[in-house]
């Protein structure tokens, strides 16, 4: 179980980098005989006789080791069909051992006569210890079906993860074979289709696959950018009209109205006025018929009016970083920021506001907390506070809305009683509409029952 990222090298590459963090259980489970001969003579006492019988002796061992694997794979994707890709890749990995257990059982005639179990495995260097760090290589192959992917995996460790105390010839390297099923979240980027000339038109639809050209012309070149491919253009080096085989008509004033149809051939004007200009009283370059402010020079993007100042702070919207909120020149039209320390103090205080159960009555422990908030507000007269009441989902919805409003107003009234101008205070109750969590446990429900103090300098 874990997470991987799917990072494309660039927008035209079919190679992807897939780092990950995987929680992995490795190890082994086996049964073996301690010697080549599994038959050992034992003497077993019967009620009235002694007899010698043959018994079977063997041992079992379970080693389950838990790791955090960090694979660093390079993956190549081949598009097979719409939203279906074949993927092939591999790379190194590192693993960090964090716990596990080792259990040995000696068995005689299917009866355990000794057990050695260790749930706190020794780590470090030396015999009988497990290495914290492991590393190796891995490979994968499989398919992507839209966001779903299924791969076969193989990994091989390159170092011994364990050194036994009684068997120095052993080779303890992890080898894992398996399959992975997963799903990608977020925007998924598909492999680029084959495009030999790199013009953005896939070869299968490119009419000129060996020569770069615009997509709108199906990949064929248009040297003069007149929308007519060079092969059909009688004037490929000069932009022209389609009805003139790609060659230009004469337009002396360059207003787009051909001289033969232009009533003002030496002065640029719109086609709907036969090539003659409309009047422009304020000389802002915008004809009066289109000018929303015909007596005041303005800009075309504002229909002939000057740049607006929506928030009325004296800084026009194009220069104002906060065009909907009054601000100051020093902050490019944004308000002065409230000090982080003040915000943290007020948020901490809000967490300590307490009420009687199912009531809007403040507990006495809350008075000192709100006194501190009032002191902060007095020291910072430009700050305003929005007091927001919240409840859990327990009880009737209408009751919770009313209770949250009452609690928010109770805090507002207390701050007002301490000399805070009411114009700086607002109160609203959201009831259970804005929970911090799912509210399934008593602890989660308690966290959802709260009052928040939101600061602003507007």
Secondary structure, 3 states (H helix, E strand, C coil): CEEECCEECCCCCCEEEEEEEEEEEEEEEEEECCCCCCEEEEEEECCCCEEEEEEEEEEEEEEEEEEEEEEEEEEEEEEEECCEEEEEEEEEEEEEEEEEEEEEEEEECCEEEEEEEECCCCECCCCCEECCEEEEEEEEEEEEECCEEEEEEEEEECCCCEECCCCCCCCCCCEEEEEEEEECCCCCCCCCCCCCCCCCCCCCCCCCCCCCCCHHHCCCCCCCCCCCCHHHCCCCCCCCCHHHCCCCCCCCCCCCCCCCCCCCCCCCCCHHHCCCCCCCCCCCCCCHHHCCCCCCCCEHHHCCECCCCCCCCCCCCCCCCCCCCCCCHHHCCCCCCCCHHHHHHHHHHHCCCCECCCCCCECCHHHHHHHHHHHHHHHCCCCEEEEEEECCCCCCHHHHHHHHHHHHHHHHHHHHHCCCCHHHEEEEEEECCCCCCCCCCHHHHHHHCEEEEEEECC
